[in-house]
Amino acid sequence: MANMKFFINCCLVFIVLVAAIDIFWSISLEDILLEHEENPIAAYVIEVGNSITASGVAFLCGVKVVSTFLVVVIGRIIYRRNPKVGAMAVAGVAAFQLWLLYYLYFG
C-alpha cells in the first residue's frame, strides 16, 4: 500500500509539473497563442477571456490552474475511497500529461 501511495503522489506531482510547463508556454506565447492554438476549447476560453479581461491568455492560465487543482483534489478523493480506481484514474491523467509534454516539445 505504501508503494501505491508513493506512485499516486509521484503521478500527482508530475501532473502539476506538466501543467506548470504548459502554463509557462501559454504565457511565453501570449501574443500569438490565439492564432496558433490547436485546442478549440482553449481558443474559446481565450476569446471569452478577451471579452471580459485585458488578457484572454491570463484567463486561460487561471482556468488551467483551477482545473489542475481540481484534478489533484478529485484524484486524491477517488484514491482514498477506492485505491484501485483512484490509481487507474490518476495514472490515466498522468499518461495524458506525458503525451502533452511530448506534444509541447516535439509535436
Biopython code that builds the backbone (N, CA, C, O; Angstrom):
import numpy as np
from Bio.PDB.StructureBuilder import StructureBuilder

atoms = [
    (1, "MET", "N", (0.825, -1.200, 0.000)),
    (1, "MET", "CA", (0.000, 0.000, 0.000)),
    (1, "MET", "C", (0.870, 1.265, 0.000)),
    (1, "MET", "O", (0.521, 2.266, -0.626)),
    (2, "ALA", "N", (1.994, 1.210, 0.702)),
    (2, "ALA", "CA", (2.880, 2.371, 0.741)),
    (2, "ALA", "C", (3.452, 2.657, -0.648)),
    (2, "ALA", "O", (3.629, 3.816, -1.025)),
    (3, "ASN", "N", (3.741, 1.592, -1.407)),
    (3, "ASN", "CA", (4.245, 1.790, -2.764)),
    (3, "ASN", "C", (3.192, 2.429, -3.657)),
    (3, "ASN", "O", (3.516, 3.273, -4.492)),
    (4, "MET", "N", (1.947, 2.037, -3.490)),
    (4, "MET", "CA", (0.864, 2.607, -4.288)),
    (4, "MET", "C", (0.678, 4.089, -3.955)),
    (4, "MET", "O", (0.474, 4.906, -4.853)),
    (5, "LYS", "N", (0.746, 4.432, -2.685)),
    (5, "LYS", "CA", (0.603, 5.831, -2.273)),
    (5, "LYS", "C", (1.746, 6.670, -2.840)),
    (5, "LYS", "O", (1.534, 7.803, -3.273)),
    (6, "PHE", "N", (2.954, 6.113, -2.837)),
    (6, "PHE", "CA", (4.107, 6.810, -3.417)),
    (6, "PHE", "C", (3.898, 7.018, -4.918)),
    (6, "PHE", "O", (4.191, 8.090, -5.447)),
    (7, "PHE", "N", (3.392, 5.991, -5.600)),
    (7, "PHE", "CA", (3.113, 6.082, -7.029)),
    (7, "PHE", "C", (2.088, 7.172, -7.315)),
    (7, "PHE", "O", (2.270, 7.978, -8.227)),
    (8, "ILE", "N", (1.012, 7.194, -6.536)),
    (8, "ILE", "CA", (-0.033, 8.210, -6.716)),
    (8, "ILE", "C", (0.543, 9.605, -6.518)),
    (8, "ILE", "O", (0.289, 10.508, -7.316)),
    (9, "ASN", "N", (1.313, 9.776, -5.461)),
    (9, "ASN", "CA", (1.905, 11.094, -5.192)),
    (9, "ASN", "C", (2.857, 11.513, -6.301)),
    (9, "ASN", "O", (2.879, 12.684, -6.681)),
    (10, "CYS", "N", (3.646, 10.579, -6.827)),
    (10, "CYS", "CA", (4.540, 10.904, -7.944)),
    (10, "CYS", "C", (3.742, 11.304, -9.182)),
    (10, "CYS", "O", (4.103, 12.254, -9.876)),
    (11, "CYS", "N", (2.668, 10.587, -9.456)),
    (11, "CYS", "CA", (1.813, 10.935, -10.596)),
    (11, "CYS", "C", (1.206, 12.322, -10.424)),
    (11, "CYS", "O", (1.162, 13.104, -11.374)),
    (12, "LEU", "N", (0.743, 12.627, -9.223)),
    (12, "LEU", "CA", (0.137, 13.945, -8.986)),
    (12, "LEU", "C", (1.158, 15.061, -9.123)),
    (12, "LEU", "O", (0.847, 16.119, -9.672)),
    (13, "VAL", "N", (2.358, 14.843, -8.638)),
    (13, "VAL", "CA", (3.422, 15.842, -8.801)),
    (13, "VAL", "C", (3.743, 16.028, -10.279)),
    (13, "VAL", "O", (3.920, 17.155, -10.741)),
    (14, "PHE", "N", (3.819, 14.927, -11.020)),
    (14, "PHE", "CA", (4.076, 15.001, -12.456)),
    (14, "PHE", "C", (2.972, 15.782, -13.167)),
    (14, "PHE", "O", (3.255, 16.599, -14.044)),
    (15, "ILE", "N", (1.730, 15.537, -12.796)),
    (15, "ILE", "CA", (0.600, 16.251, -13.397)),
    (15, "ILE", "C", (0.742, 17.757, -13.171)),
    (15, "ILE", "O", (0.534, 18.547, -14.092)),
    (16, "VAL", "N", (1.089, 18.147, -11.967)),
    (16, "VAL", "CA", (1.240, 19.570, -11.647)),
    (16, "VAL", "C", (2.432, 20.173, -12.399)),
    (16, "VAL", "O", (2.338, 21.295, -12.898)),
    (17, "LEU", "N", (3.538, 19.450, -12.485)),
    (17, "LEU", "CA", (4.718, 19.972, -13.186)),
    (17, "LEU", "C", (4.442, 20.182, -14.671)),
    (17, "LEU", "O", (4.838, 21.199, -15.239)),
    (18, "VAL", "N", (3.773, 19.236, -15.294)),
    (18, "VAL", "CA", (3.449, 19.402, -16.719)),
    (18, "VAL", "C", (2.463, 20.556, -16.911)),
    (18, "VAL", "O", (2.574, 21.309, -17.878)),
    (19, "ALA", "N", (1.512, 20.696, -16.011)),
    (19, "ALA", "CA", (0.584, 21.835, -16.090)),
    (19, "ALA", "C", (1.349, 23.153, -15.970)),
    (19, "ALA", "O", (1.038, 24.122, -16.662)),
    (20, "ALA", "N", (2.345, 23.186, -15.093)),
    (20, "ALA", "CA", (3.151, 24.406, -14.939)),
    (20, "ALA", "C", (3.931, 24.708, -16.225)),
    (20, "ALA", "O", (4.033, 25.866, -16.631)),
    (21, "ILE", "N", (4.475, 23.682, -16.858)),
    (21, "ILE", "CA", (5.189, 23.882, -18.128)),
    (21, "ILE", "C", (4.227, 24.381, -19.194)),
    (21, "ILE", "O", (4.567, 25.280, -19.963)),
    (22, "ASP", "N", (3.035, 23.809, -19.247)),
    (22, "ASP", "CA", (2.024, 24.239, -20.209)),
    (22, "ASP", "C", (1.651, 25.705, -19.989)),
    (22, "ASP", "O", (1.510, 26.463, -20.948)),
    (23, "ILE", "N", (1.496, 26.093, -18.753)),
    (23, "ILE", "CA", (1.180, 27.492, -18.436)),
    (23, "ILE", "C", (2.347, 28.397, -18.814)),
    (23, "ILE", "O", (2.137, 29.490, -19.340)),
    (24, "PHE", "N", (3.567, 27.953, -18.553)),
    (24, "PHE", "CA", (4.751, 28.732, -18.953)),
    (24, "PHE", "C", (4.722, 29.011, -20.449)),
    (24, "PHE", "O", (4.938, 30.145, -20.876)),
    (25, "TRP", "N", (4.454, 27.970, -21.254)),
    (25, "TRP", "CA", (4.430, 28.171, -22.703)),
    (25, "TRP", "C", (3.253, 29.044, -23.127)),
    (25, "TRP", "O", (3.370, 29.816, -24.079)),
    (26, "SER", "N", (2.139, 28.933, -22.444)),
    (26, "SER", "CA", (0.999, 29.801, -22.765)),
    (26, "SER", "C", (1.356, 31.262, -22.539)),
    (26, "SER", "O", (1.021, 32.119, -23.357)),
    (27, "ILE", "N", (2.034, 31.548, -21.434)),
    (27, "ILE", "CA", (2.435, 32.925, -21.134)),
    (27, "ILE", "C", (3.507, 33.390, -22.110)),
    (27, "ILE", "O", (3.461, 34.518, -22.601)),
    (28, "SER", "N", (4.468, 32.521, -22.388)),
    (28, "SER", "CA", (5.562, 32.888, -23.295)),
    (28, "SER", "C", (5.067, 33.199, -24.705)),
    (28, "SER", "O", (5.628, 34.051, -25.394)),
    (29, "LEU", "N", (4.025, 32.511, -25.124)),
    (29, "LEU", "CA", (3.498, 32.677, -26.483)),
    (29, "LEU", "C", (2.209, 33.496, -26.510)),
    (29, "LEU", "O", (1.413, 33.372, -27.441)),
    (30, "GLU", "N", (2.004, 34.320, -25.505)),
    (30, "GLU", "CA", (0.750, 35.056, -25.357)),
    (30, "GLU", "C", (0.356, 35.829, -26.614)),
    (30, "GLU", "O", (-0.815, 35.832, -26.995)),
    (31, "ASP", "N", (1.314, 36.478, -27.255)),
    (31, "ASP", "CA", (0.993, 37.335, -28.400)),
    (31, "ASP", "C", (0.455, 36.561, -29.603)),
    (31, "ASP", "O", (-0.321, 37.101, -30.391)),
    (32, "ILE", "N", (0.861, 35.304, -29.746)),
    (32, "ILE", "CA", (0.447, 34.539, -30.924)),
    (32, "ILE", "C", (-0.388, 33.308, -30.570)),
    (32, "ILE", "O", (-0.747, 32.528, -31.452)),
    (33, "LEU", "N", (-0.698, 33.132, -29.289)),
    (33, "LEU", "CA", (-1.346, 31.896, -28.853)),
    (33, "LEU", "C", (-2.717, 31.699, -29.495)),
    (33, "LEU", "O", (-3.030, 30.593, -29.935)),
    (34, "LEU", "N", (-3.530, 32.730, -29.557)),
    (34, "LEU", "CA", (-4.886, 32.570, -30.087)),
    (34, "LEU", "C", (-4.860, 32.137, -31.550)),
    (34, "LEU", "O", (-5.664, 31.299, -31.959)),
    (35, "GLU", "N", (-3.950, 32.694, -32.338)),
    (35, "GLU", "CA", (-3.893, 32.325, -33.755)),
    (35, "GLU", "C", (-3.397, 30.901, -33.971)),
    (35, "GLU", "O", (-3.760, 30.258, -34.955)),
    (36, "HIS", "N", (-2.568, 30.408, -33.052)),
    (36, "HIS", "CA", (-1.946, 29.095, -33.243)),
    (36, "HIS", "C", (-2.483, 28.015, -32.310)),
    (36, "HIS", "O", (-2.043, 26.868, -32.382)),
    (37, "GLU", "N", (-3.413, 28.355, -31.450)),
    (37, "GLU", "CA", (-3.956, 27.367, -30.511)),
    (37, "GLU", "C", (-4.706, 26.283, -31.278)),
    (37, "GLU", "O", (-5.603, 26.582, -32.067)),
    (38, "GLU", "N", (-4.341, 25.035, -31.048)),
    (38, "GLU", "CA", (-4.967, 23.914, -31.747)),
    (38, "GLU", "C", (-6.127, 23.315, -30.965)),
    (38, "GLU", "O", (-6.941, 22.583, -31.528)),
    (39, "ASN", "N", (-6.211, 23.613, -29.688)),
    (39, "ASN", "CA", (-7.292, 23.098, -28.859)),
    (39, "ASN", "C", (-8.472, 24.078, -28.949)),
    (39, "ASN", "O", (-8.360, 25.218, -28.496)),
    (40, "PRO", "N", (-9.592, 23.649, -29.524)),
    (40, "PRO", "CA", (-10.718, 24.580, -29.692)),
    (40, "PRO", "C", (-11.295, 25.067, -28.362)),
    (40, "PRO", "O", (-11.808, 26.184, -28.287)),
    (41, "ILE", "N", (-11.219, 24.249, -27.318)),
    (41, "ILE", "CA", (-11.724, 24.683, -26.011)),
    (41, "ILE", "C", (-10.837, 25.793, -25.460)),
    (41, "ILE", "O", (-11.343, 26.788, -24.940)),
    (42, "ALA", "N", (-9.521, 25.633, -25.569)),
    (42, "ALA", "CA", (-8.596, 26.670, -25.093)),
    (42, "ALA", "C", (-8.768, 27.961, -25.898)),
    (42, "ALA", "O", (-8.734, 29.056, -25.335)),
    (43, "ALA", "N", (-8.951, 27.831, -27.204)),
    (43, "ALA", "CA", (-9.169, 29.026, -28.034)),
    (43, "ALA", "C", (-10.452, 29.740, -27.611)),
    (43, "ALA", "O", (-10.490, 30.970, -27.556)),
    (44, "TYR", "N", (-11.492, 28.979, -27.315)),
    (44, "TYR", "CA", (-12.750, 29.572, -26.860)),
    (44, "TYR", "C", (-12.555, 30.279, -25.521)),
    (44, "TYR", "O", (-13.068, 31.381, -25.327)),
    (45, "VAL", "N", (-11.823, 29.660, -24.600)),
    (45, "VAL", "CA", (-11.568, 30.285, -23.287)),
    (45, "VAL", "C", (-10.781, 31.576, -23.463)),
    (45, "VAL", "O", (-11.051, 32.557, -22.771)),
    (46, "ILE", "N", (-9.820, 31.596, -24.371)),
    (46, "ILE", "CA", (-9.060, 32.824, -24.633)),
    (46, "ILE", "C", (-9.989, 33.904, -25.172)),
    (46, "ILE", "O", (-9.913, 35.055, -24.741)),
    (47, "GLU", "N", (-10.861, 33.551, -26.105)),
    (47, "GLU", "CA", (-11.800, 34.526, -26.665)),
    (47, "GLU", "C", (-12.743, 35.074, -25.601)),
    (47, "GLU", "O", (-13.007, 36.275, -25.550)),
    (48, "VAL", "N", (-13.247, 34.183, -24.752)),
    (48, "VAL", "CA", (-14.107, 34.635, -23.652)),
    (48, "VAL", "C", (-13.307, 35.542, -22.721)),
    (48, "VAL", "O", (-13.798, 36.587, -22.295)),
    (49, "GLY", "N", (-12.087, 35.147, -22.410)),
    (49, "GLY", "CA", (-11.233, 35.962, -21.548)),
    (49, "GLY", "C", (-10.945, 37.320, -22.144)),
    (49, "GLY", "O", (-10.902, 38.321, -21.430)),
    (50, "ASN", "N", (-10.745, 37.360, -23.465)),
    (50, "ASN", "CA", (-10.503, 38.650, -24.124)),
    (50, "ASN", "C", (-11.707, 39.574, -24.014)),
    (50, "ASN", "O", (-11.559, 40.796, -23.987)),
    (51, "SER", "N", (-12.901, 38.988, -23.949)),
    (51, "SER", "CA", (-14.100, 39.823, -23.875)),
    (51, "SER", "C", (-14.381, 40.318, -22.453)),
    (51, "SER", "O", (-15.104, 41.299, -22.281)),
    (52, "ILE", "N", (-13.823, 39.656, -21.428)),
    (52, "ILE", "CA", (-14.121, 40.080, -20.052)),
    (52, "ILE", "C", (-12.908, 40.607, -19.289)),
    (52, "ILE", "O", (-13.061, 41.229, -18.238)),
    (53, "THR", "N", (-11.704, 40.363, -19.808)),
    (53, "THR", "CA", (-10.500, 40.871, -19.146)),
    (53, "THR", "C", (-9.574, 41.456, -20.192)),
    (53, "THR", "O", (-9.851, 41.403, -21.391)),
    (54, "ALA", "N", (-8.473, 42.014, -19.723)),
    (54, "ALA", "CA", (-7.495, 42.588, -20.647)),
    (54, "ALA", "C", (-6.720, 41.506, -21.382)),
    (54, "ALA", "O", (-6.227, 41.748, -22.483)),
    (55, "SER", "N", (-6.602, 40.320, -20.800)),
    (55, "SER", "CA", (-5.807, 39.261, -21.409)),
    (55, "SER", "C", (-6.552, 37.931, -21.342)),
    (55, "SER", "O", (-6.787, 37.387, -20.263)),
    (56, "GLY", "N", (-6.914, 37.427, -22.504)),
    (56, "GLY", "CA", (-7.558, 36.126, -22.563)),
    (56, "GLY", "C", (-6.622, 35.009, -22.162)),
    (56, "GLY", "O", (-7.061, 33.997, -21.616)),
    (57, "VAL", "N", (-5.320, 35.180, -22.429)),
    (57, "VAL", "CA", (-4.347, 34.159, -22.048)),
    (57, "VAL", "C", (-4.234, 34.089, -20.525)),
    (57, "VAL", "O", (-4.086, 33.002, -19.966)),
    (58, "ALA", "N", (-4.300, 35.222, -19.860)),
    (58, "ALA", "CA", (-4.280, 35.202, -18.391)),
    (58, "ALA", "C", (-5.498, 34.460, -17.860)),
    (58, "ALA", "O", (-5.397, 33.699, -16.898)),
    (59, "PHE", "N", (-6.639, 34.682, -18.483)),
    (59, "PHE", "CA", (-7.864, 33.970, -18.097)),
    (59, "PHE", "C", (-7.692, 32.467, -18.319)),
    (59, "PHE", "O", (-8.070, 31.664, -17.466)),
    (60, "LEU", "N", (-7.118, 32.088, -19.469)),
    (60, "LEU", "CA", (-6.858, 30.678, -19.760)),
    (60, "LEU", "C", (-5.932, 30.070, -18.712)),
    (60, "LEU", "O", (-6.165, 28.951, -18.254)),
    (61, "CYS", "N", (-4.898, 30.786, -18.336)),
    (61, "CYS", "CA", (-3.970, 30.276, -17.323)),
    (61, "CYS", "C", (-4.672, 30.095, -15.976)),
    (61, "CYS", "O", (-4.405, 29.130, -15.260)),
    (62, "GLY", "N", (-5.556, 31.010, -15.638)),
    (62, "GLY", "CA", (-6.329, 30.850, -14.406)),
    (62, "GLY", "C", (-7.210, 29.616, -14.449)),
    (62, "GLY", "O", (-7.321, 28.887, -13.463)),
    (63, "VAL", "N", (-7.835, 29.383, -15.594)),
    (63, "VAL", "CA", (-8.671, 28.183, -15.761)),
    (63, "VAL", "C", (-7.802, 26.930, -15.650)),
    (63, "VAL", "O", (-8.218, 25.940, -15.048)),
    (64, "LYS", "N", (-6.596, 26.968, -16.226)),
    (64, "LYS", "CA", (-5.689, 25.819, -16.142)),
    (64, "LYS", "C", (-5.274, 25.542, -14.699)),
    (64, "LYS", "O", (-5.206, 24.385, -14.285)),
    (65, "VAL", "N", (-4.996, 26.592, -13.935)),
    (65, "VAL", "CA", (-4.603, 26.409, -12.532)),
    (65, "VAL", "C", (-5.752, 25.793, -11.730)),
    (65, "VAL", "O", (-5.550, 24.837, -10.983)),
    (66, "VAL", "N", (-6.937, 26.337, -11.887)),
    (66, "VAL", "CA", (-8.095, 25.831, -11.145)),
    (66, "VAL", "C", (-8.403, 24.395, -11.550)),
    (66, "VAL", "O", (-8.681, 23.558, -10.691)),
    (67, "SER", "N", (-8.359, 24.100, -12.842)),
    (67, "SER", "CA", (-8.678, 22.740, -13.276)),
    (67, "SER", "C", (-7.616, 21.739, -12.821)),
    (67, "SER", "O", (-7.947, 20.601, -12.489)),
    (68, "THR", "N", (-6.352, 22.145, -12.803)),
    (68, "THR", "CA", (-5.303, 21.254, -12.296)),
    (68, "THR", "C", (-5.499, 20.997, -10.808)),
    (68, "THR", "O", (-5.337, 19.866, -10.348)),
    (69, "PHE", "N", (-5.845, 22.027, -10.058)),
    (69, "PHE", "CA", (-6.129, 21.859, -8.634)),
    (69, "PHE", "C", (-7.276, 20.866, -8.431)),
    (69, "PHE", "O", (-7.199, 19.990, -7.570)),
    (70, "LEU", "N", (-8.335, 21.008, -9.226)),
    (70, "LEU", "CA", (-9.483, 20.103, -9.102)),
    (70, "LEU", "C", (-9.100, 18.663, -9.454)),
    (70, "LEU", "O", (-9.565, 17.725, -8.806)),
    (71, "VAL", "N", (-8.261, 18.483, -10.467)),
    (71, "VAL", "CA", (-7.808, 17.141, -10.836)),
    (71, "VAL", "C", (-7.055, 16.497, -9.681)),
    (71, "VAL", "O", (-7.272, 15.326, -9.371)),
    (72, "VAL", "N", (-6.171, 17.257, -9.044)),
    (72, "VAL", "CA", (-5.392, 16.718, -7.923)),
    (72, "VAL", "C", (-6.312, 16.371, -6.751)),
    (72, "VAL", "O", (-6.200, 15.286, -6.179)),
    (73, "VAL", "N", (-7.203, 17.262, -6.397)),
    (73, "VAL", "CA", (-8.108, 17.024, -5.272)),
    (73, "VAL", "C", (-9.030, 15.839, -5.553)),
    (73, "VAL", "O", (-9.181, 14.955, -4.709)),
    (74, "ILE", "N", (-9.641, 15.817, -6.723)),
    (74, "ILE", "CA", (-10.553, 14.723, -7.063)),
    (74, "ILE", "C", (-9.798, 13.402, -7.155)),
    (74, "ILE", "O", (-10.307, 12.368, -6.721)),
    (75, "GLY", "N", (-8.592, 13.424, -7.715)),
    (75, "GLY", "CA", (-7.784, 12.209, -7.781)),
    (75, "GLY", "C", (-7.489, 11.638, -6.404)),
    (75, "GLY", "O", (-7.555, 10.426, -6.200)),
    (76, "ARG", "N", (-7.165, 12.511, -5.464)),
    (76, "ARG", "CA", (-6.893, 12.049, -4.096)),
    (76, "ARG", "C", (-8.165, 11.519, -3.420)),
    (76, "ARG", "O", (-8.117, 10.528, -2.692)),
    (77, "ILE", "N", (-9.292, 12.179, -3.663)),
    (77, "ILE", "CA", (-10.558, 11.713, -3.080)),
    (77, "ILE", "C", (-10.914, 10.333, -3.619)),
    (77, "ILE", "O", (-11.284, 9.443, -2.853)),
    (78, "ILE", "N", (-10.803, 10.150, -4.935)),
    (78, "ILE", "CA", (-11.104, 8.848, -5.523)),
    (78, "ILE", "C", (-10.162, 7.791, -4.959)),
    (78, "ILE", "O", (-10.590, 6.684, -4.632)),
    (79, "TYR", "N", (-8.880, 8.129, -4.846)),
    (79, "TYR", "CA", (-7.911, 7.161, -4.323)),
    (79, "TYR", "C", (-8.242, 6.757, -2.880)),
    (79, "TYR", "O", (-8.123, 5.586, -2.518)),
    (80, "ARG", "N", (-8.651, 7.713, -2.075)),
    (80, "ARG", "CA", (-8.993, 7.390, -0.681)),
    (80, "ARG", "C", (-10.212, 6.485, -0.589)),
    (80, "ARG", "O", (-10.273, 5.612, 0.277)),
    (81, "ARG", "N", (-11.177, 6.685, -1.471)),
    (81, "ARG", "CA", (-12.401, 5.871, -1.424)),
    (81, "ARG", "C", (-12.209, 4.494, -2.049)),
    (81, "ARG", "O", (-12.747, 3.498, -1.564)),
    (82, "ASN", "N", (-11.439, 4.452, -3.126)),
    (82, "ASN", "CA", (-11.201, 3.184, -3.824)),
    (82, "ASN", "C", (-9.800, 3.247, -4.439)),
    (82, "ASN", "O", (-9.635, 3.763, -5.545)),
    (83, "PRO", "N", (-8.793, 2.728, -3.736)),
    (83, "PRO", "CA", (-7.404, 2.863, -4.202)),
    (83, "PRO", "C", (-7.154, 2.344, -5.618)),
    (83, "PRO", "O", (-6.392, 2.960, -6.363)),
    (84, "LYS", "N", (-7.771, 1.239, -6.005)),
    (84, "LYS", "CA", (-7.531, 0.711, -7.354)),
    (84, "LYS", "C", (-8.071, 1.641, -8.429)),
    (84, "LYS", "O", (-7.385, 1.931, -9.410)),
    (85, "VAL", "N", (-9.291, 2.103, -8.245)),
    (85, "VAL", "CA", (-9.895, 3.023, -9.218)),
    (85, "VAL", "C", (-9.141, 4.344, -9.221)),
    (85, "VAL", "O", (-8.881, 4.916, -10.280)),
    (86, "GLY", "N", (-8.791, 4.826, -8.038)),
    (86, "GLY", "CA", (-8.048, 6.078, -7.942)),
    (86, "GLY", "C", (-6.685, 5.993, -8.616)),
    (86, "GLY", "O", (-6.256, 6.936, -9.282)),
    (87, "ALA", "N", (-6.012, 4.874, -8.445)),
    (87, "ALA", "CA", (-4.701, 4.700, -9.080)),
    (87, "ALA", "C", (-4.835, 4.694, -10.596)),
    (87, "ALA", "O", (-4.016, 5.288, -11.297)),
    (88, "MET", "N", (-5.871, 4.022, -11.104)),
    (88, "MET", "CA", (-6.082, 3.997, -12.558)),
    (88, "MET", "C", (-6.428, 5.390, -13.091)),
    (88, "MET", "O", (-5.944, 5.795, -14.148)),
    (89, "ALA", "N", (-7.260, 6.110, -12.357)),
    (89, "ALA", "CA", (-7.661, 7.447, -12.804)),
    (89, "ALA", "C", (-6.471, 8.400, -12.816)),
    (89, "ALA", "O", (-6.251, 9.118, -13.792)),
    (90, "VAL", "N", (-5.708, 8.403, -11.733)),
    (90, "VAL", "CA", (-4.556, 9.303, -11.646)),
    (90, "VAL", "C", (-3.489, 8.907, -12.662)),
    (90, "VAL", "O", (-2.874, 9.773, -13.284)),
    (91, "ALA", "N", (-3.268, 7.612, -12.831)),
    (91, "ALA", "CA", (-2.293, 7.155, -13.826)),
    (91, "ALA", "C", (-2.742, 7.536, -15.238)),
    (91, "ALA", "O", (-1.913, 7.875, -16.082)),
    (92, "GLY", "N", (-4.040, 7.481, -15.496)),
    (92, "GLY", "CA", (-4.551, 7.891, -16.802)),
    (92, "GLY", "C", (-4.310, 9.366, -17.084)),
    (92, "GLY", "O", (-3.907, 9.736, -18.187)),
    (93, "VAL", "N", (-4.554, 10.200, -16.092)),
    (93, "VAL", "CA", (-4.299, 11.629, -16.266)),
    (93, "VAL", "C", (-2.798, 11.878, -16.432)),
    (93, "VAL", "O", (-2.394, 12.704, -17.250)),
    (94, "ALA", "N", (-1.977, 11.172, -15.667)),
    (94, "ALA", "CA", (-0.514, 11.320, -15.786)),
    (94, "ALA", "C", (-0.051, 10.885, -17.174)),
    (94, "ALA", "O", (0.839, 11.508, -17.753)),
    (95, "ALA", "N", (-0.646, 9.823, -17.708)),
    (95, "ALA", "CA", (-0.290, 9.383, -19.062)),
    (95, "ALA", "C", (-0.658, 10.446, -20.091)),
    (95, "ALA", "O", (0.105, 10.706, -21.021)),
    (96, "PHE", "N", (-1.824, 11.056, -19.923)),
    (96, "PHE", "CA", (-2.202, 12.143, -20.827)),
    (96, "PHE", "C", (-1.224, 13.302, -20.714)),
    (96, "PHE", "O", (-0.841, 13.893, -21.724)),
    (97, "GLN", "N", (-0.820, 13.629, -19.494)),
    (97, "GLN", "CA", (0.132, 14.716, -19.289)),
    (97, "GLN", "C", (1.477, 14.389, -19.937)),
    (97, "GLN", "O", (2.151, 15.280, -20.455)),
    (98, "LEU", "N", (1.866, 13.124, -19.910)),
    (98, "LEU", "CA", (3.102, 12.709, -20.579)),
    (98, "LEU", "C", (2.984, 12.944, -22.078)),
    (98, "LEU", "O", (3.923, 13.427, -22.711)),
    (99, "TRP", "N", (1.827, 12.601, -22.648)),
    (99, "TRP", "CA", (1.600, 12.878, -24.068)),
    (99, "TRP", "C", (1.641, 14.385, -24.335)),
    (99, "TRP", "O", (2.236, 14.823, -25.320)),
    (100, "LEU", "N", (1.016, 15.175, -23.469)),
    (100, "LEU", "CA", (1.007, 16.629, -23.630)),
    (100, "LEU", "C", (2.422, 17.183, -23.587)),
    (100, "LEU", "O", (2.778, 18.041, -24.395)),
    (101, "LEU", "N", (3.221, 16.705, -22.661)),
    (101, "LEU", "CA", (4.614, 17.153, -22.567)),
    (101, "LEU", "C", (5.369, 16.840, -23.862)),
    (101, "LEU", "O", (6.104, 17.682, -24.378)),
    (102, "TYR", "N", (5.185, 15.639, -24.373)),
    (102, "TYR", "CA", (5.811, 15.265, -25.630)),
    (102, "TYR", "C", (5.332, 16.182, -26.757)),
    (102, "TYR", "O", (6.135, 16.646, -27.566)),
    (103, "TYR", "N", (4.036, 16.439, -26.808)),
    (103, "TYR", "CA", (3.458, 17.272, -27.853)),
    (103, "TYR", "C", (3.957, 18.709, -27.773)),
    (103, "TYR", "O", (4.203, 19.342, -28.799)),
    (104, "LEU", "N", (4.107, 19.222, -26.560)),
    (104, "LEU", "CA", (4.586, 20.597, -26.390)),
    (104, "LEU", "C", (5.995, 20.779, -26.962)),
    (104, "LEU", "O", (6.318, 21.833, -27.510)),
    (105, "TYR", "N", (6.817, 19.755, -26.832)),
    (105, "TYR", "CA", (8.209, 19.887, -27.254)),
    (105, "TYR", "C", (8.500, 19.290, -28.625)),
    (105, "TYR", "O", (9.436, 19.726, -29.295)),
    (106, "PHE", "N", (7.727, 18.309, -29.052)),
    (106, "PHE", "CA", (8.048, 17.631, -30.315)),
    (106, "PHE", "C", (6.894, 17.599, -31.316)),
    (106, "PHE", "O", (7.068, 17.158, -32.453)),
    (107, "GLY", "N", (5.714, 18.066, -30.893)),
    (107, "GLY", "CA", (4.526, 17.937, -31.749)),
    (107, "GLY", "C", (4.329, 19.001, -32.710)),
    (107, "GLY", "O", (3.360, 18.976, -33.469)),
]
sb = StructureBuilder()
sb.init_structure("model")
sb.init_model(0)
sb.init_chain("A")
sb.init_seg("    ")
for serial, (resi, resn, name, xyz) in enumerate(atoms, 1):
    if name == "N":
        sb.init_residue(resn, " ", resi, " ")
    sb.init_atom(name, np.array(xyz, "f"), 0.0, 1.0, " ", f" {name:<3s}", serial, name[0])
structure = sb.get_structure()
